[in-house]
Amino acid sequence: MMEATTRRYSWRRELWLLMAAGCAASGCLIPQDDTLLDAVPEFMNRPPRIIDSLVAPQQRFISDFGADGCDLTFEVAVEDPDVDDRIVVHWYVDYNPQDPRGPYRQYELASTREPRRTDRGTLLISLASANNPLSTPGPHLVEALVTDAELVDRVVRPRPVQLPDGTTINNPGFVVTYSWVVNTVQGDCR
């Protein structure tokens, strides 16, 4: 007798579960978007990075430039996950925002189709050369601004991107910096 009751409750439970599943399955369906893309959208720009371990000179404070040597080479190594970006190193020496001027030198890094550029942004300063920006004894600031977009008055400009629907958005550009303080001293470089 107990066996027949258990079978009957088992059968009712299975029927109830089947009805519950049917009700849940008959709920509202979410309509699908049928808009097709004409092309794959362009990725948003990602910032470049200065590799600290490959920067030269490694010390950020150079206290006696001109005492032991007359030449000083500054280098930055850069990587950018966007391998097709145009990377430019802008070198500034003693930049004054009250009297803004363009960069002292610019150097475009060659694209290698790899994130890390094999080329380095290099600035050679020689105290023996005329019109040297570090020739005046005292402290100086040397800056490397690395950018993957146009740089106007040390401000990066975003690139407008045309979307398939005709609208335009701005793809941001980035600038990263590295700086050194150089104290020039009187020496035998001239």
Secondary structure, 3 states (H helix, E strand, C coil): CHHHHHHHHHHHHHHHHHHHHHHHHCCCCCCCCCCCCCCCCCCCCCCCEECHHHCECCCCEEEEECCCCCEEEEEECEECCCCCCCEEEEEEECCCCCCCCCCCEEEEECCCCCCECCCCEEEEEECCCCCCCCCCCEEEEEEEEEECCCEECCEECCEEEECCCCCEEEECCCEEEEEEEEEECCCCCC
